[in-house]
Each structure stands twice: as C-alpha cells, then as structure tokens.
C-alpha cells in the first residue's frame, strides 16, 4: 500500500522579498487566511517605491467604485503599463487575476491582454483606457514622492 504524503513546494517570489516562504499544496488548493489579506506590493519588484504602489492601489480602488463600462479596461490598462515598464515581479496574467479577484470582478482576464489594450482605432487613436492609465503613471512620475 502506497501512502500519500503532503507535498511542499518552495517558491522564490519577487526576488529576495519573500524568499524562503513555503507554500503547502493541499488537495483543495491554497487557503487564503483573510479576504483582506491582498497586498498589491507583493506583485511589484522589491525596489519599487512603496508610496507609488499605495497610490496605484488607491487608483484601482477608485476605478472599481466607478459604474461606467470602461472601468475594468482602465484597471487592466494600469496593470498592463506596470508590466510593460518591468515593475511587476509576477506575470501580467497572475497580477491581473489577483486584482480582479480582490475587487470581485468576474470578467475573464483573457479579454484584457496588453496587446488588445494597446490596439489603436481605425483612425490611429489609442484606446481611452490606456491613455488614462498612461496619464496616471505620468502624474506619479512627475512628483518625487509619488504622492
């Protein structure tokens, strides 16, 4: 008779930020201790300014409170620009899925690929959601503390 053993996987996440964390694999998946345990900084490279990460989170939270049809594309555009600027230590898809899960967004992440969010209109205009996300990042870069 073969006995089943618990499998442990070691994950080196975000460079040295979380090194040594043991993720225990269970049959039912990973348990989340608390619904409010989401920390956006876990998805950014270790050297990125914490104040800017807080500002990005606040902007995503502000967008999530909107009711117009484009707020999800705006949120995805913010994550896409962070990914394009090499600010994320996780993949774009994993980060977007975590943000969507945290804010209770049920849309499929495949609908918000960075290439789709960059696609220009037939007149050559970039999508409004991307333009707004770029302006947000430019406003953060304009202030030395990110505030």
SVG drawing of the C-alpha trace seen along z (x, -y; Angstrom):
<svg xmlns="http://www.w3.org/2000/svg" viewBox="-22 -66 39 68">
<polyline fill="none" stroke="black" stroke-width="0.4" points="0.0,0.0 1.4,-3.4 0.8,-6.1 0.2,-9.7 2.5,-12.3 1.9,-16.1 3.7,-17.8 5.5,-21.0 6.7,-23.4 9.2,-26.1 8.6,-29.3 11.0,-32.2 8.7,-35.1 9.6,-38.6 13.4,-38.2 14.5,-38.2 11.4,-39.8 9.7,-36.6 12.4,-34.1 12.1,-31.0 8.4,-31.0 7.0,-27.5 3.7,-27.1 1.9,-24.0 0.0,-22.2 -3.3,-20.8 -5.9,-18.9 -8.4,-21.7 -5.9,-24.5 -4.3,-27.3 -6.2,-28.6 -6.4,-32.4 -6.3,-33.4 -8.3,-36.5 -10.2,-38.2 -8.5,-41.5 -5.0,-39.9 -4.5,-41.2 -1.3,-43.1 -0.5,-44.7 3.1,-45.3 3.6,-41.5 3.3,-41.8 5.8,-44.6 9.6,-44.3 11.3,-44.7 12.9,-48.1 9.7,-49.8 8.6,-52.8 6.0,-51.7 4.2,-55.1 3.7,-54.6 2.3,-51.1 -0.1,-52.5 -1.1,-55.2 -1.7,-52.6 -3.8,-50.6 -5.8,-53.7 -6.4,-54.4 -7.5,-50.8 -9.9,-51.1 -11.2,-54.4 -11.7,-52.9 -13.5,-49.9 -16.1,-52.3 -17.0,-53.6 -20.0,-52.3 -19.2,-53.1 -18.5,-50.3 -14.8,-51.1 -13.6,-50.9 -12.4,-47.3 -10.4,-48.1 -8.9,-51.1 -7.8,-48.8 -6.3,-46.3 -4.5,-49.1 -2.9,-50.2 -1.6,-46.7 -0.5,-46.4 1.5,-49.6 3.2,-48.4 4.0,-45.1 5.4,-46.9 7.6,-49.1 9.0,-45.9 7.6,-46.9 5.9,-43.6 7.7,-40.5 4.7,-38.4 3.3,-37.8 0.7,-40.2 -1.9,-37.4 -1.3,-36.5 -1.3,-40.1 -4.5,-40.9 -6.3,-37.8 -5.3,-38.7 -6.6,-42.3 -9.8,-41.1 -10.3,-38.5 -9.7,-41.1 -12.2,-43.6 -14.8,-40.9 -14.5,-41.3 -15.7,-38.2 -14.6,-39.2 -12.1,-36.8 -8.6,-38.2 -8.1,-36.9 -10.3,-39.7 -7.7,-42.2 -4.4,-41.2 -1.9,-44.1 -1.9,-43.9 -5.7,-44.4 -5.4,-47.3 -2.8,-49.0 -4.7,-48.4 -5.4,-51.6 -8.7,-52.5 -9.1,-52.7 -8.2,-56.5 -5.0,-55.6 -6.1,-56.7 -5.0,-54.7 -7.8,-53.4 -9.0,-55.9 -8.4,-53.4 -4.7,-53.2 -4.4,-57.0 -5.9,-57.5 -3.6,-54.9 -0.6,-56.5 -1.6,-59.9 -1.9,-58.3 1.6,-56.9 3.0,-60.2 1.4,-62.1 3.1,-59.7 6.5,-60.1 6.1,-63.9 6.1,-64.0 9.3,-63.0 7.5,-61.1 4.8,-59.6 2.1,-61.5"/>
</svg>
